[in-house]
Amino acid sequence: MGTLLVGPAMTSPTQGWIFFCNNNTQEECFRHGIVGSPEKYLTNFSSLKAGDPVLLYNYEAGMLVGHFTATSEVKLDHVQFEWIRRYRVQVPLALEKRFARPVPKEKLETIPGLNFNSKGYLTNFSLPMEVVQELLDLAEGRKESLGEPGTKEESDFRKKYPANYLCSDGHWVRSKAELLIDNWLYTRHPPIAHAYERRLPVPEEAYADFYIPIGDCYIEYWGLDTPEYSARQRRKLELFRNYKFRVISLGERDIEKLDDLLPGKLLKFLPSEFRFQ
């Protein structure tokens, strides 16, 4: 097993952003591809970067109405249109989808991670990518309910291989090999922060075994040898290639020599100053 990297790596967004409009400014945001916020909120958007997903919420209508991608970081006064002049913290956008079925506030209030104040206004500036993907699934009709896989294949896989193994960091995983990988990452010096079964930030529904934010890379353990699993493996690897995500593939024989294999593979993606101690 080895490391997959095809062409320039695509950065995986780790969070998305919410900007607000009202009934008067909604069409302007779509027409001009730009959103804004009052200057006092500049620091709330300091980590927004090009490529991050941006969701547009009409607070007057109580509807999530569109999905965009930021084409730049935020700046003061990108444009001087009259309708946006008072919202100086601005970010230009590329439209991904205007929702044919906007997600109503009543549905949004059921989603963990979305916060509404006593006046009923959404108060989030940023959202974890997992929440962004849930919102996009709802808005685009891929799911009718939250928290469960949207495909029968993924649902069947999770039922057949339940997460019964408890790792040292509290993650529940689906195999002894994944437990060993998770514990290896957690017990390094320094520990390597990681997410288990993080959804890939793409429209297709697929989940990575492990995501390493500091290296913006994934670890996949391929532990079965059945026709169904091989087809699943091919589809997932095709996604990694198509979207140019960086992935380390591990097989059964690799598990007994993680100390020898993983440091070298991970150091290809970790910051140059990172050192295993």
Secondary structure, DSSP 8 states (H G I E B T S, - for coil): --EE--SS------EEEEEEE-TTTHHHHHHHTEEEE-GGGGGGGTT--TT-EEEEEETTTTEEEEEEEESS--EETS---GGGTT--EEEEEEEEEEEEEEEEHHHHTTSTT--B-TTS-B--SEEEHHHHHHHHHHHTTS-SSSSS-SSHHHHHHHHHS---EE-TTS-EESSHHHHHHHHHHHTSSS----EEEEE-SSSS--EEEEEETTTTEEEEE----SHHHHHHHHHHHHHHHHTT--EEEE-GGGGGGHHHHHHHHHHTTS-TT----
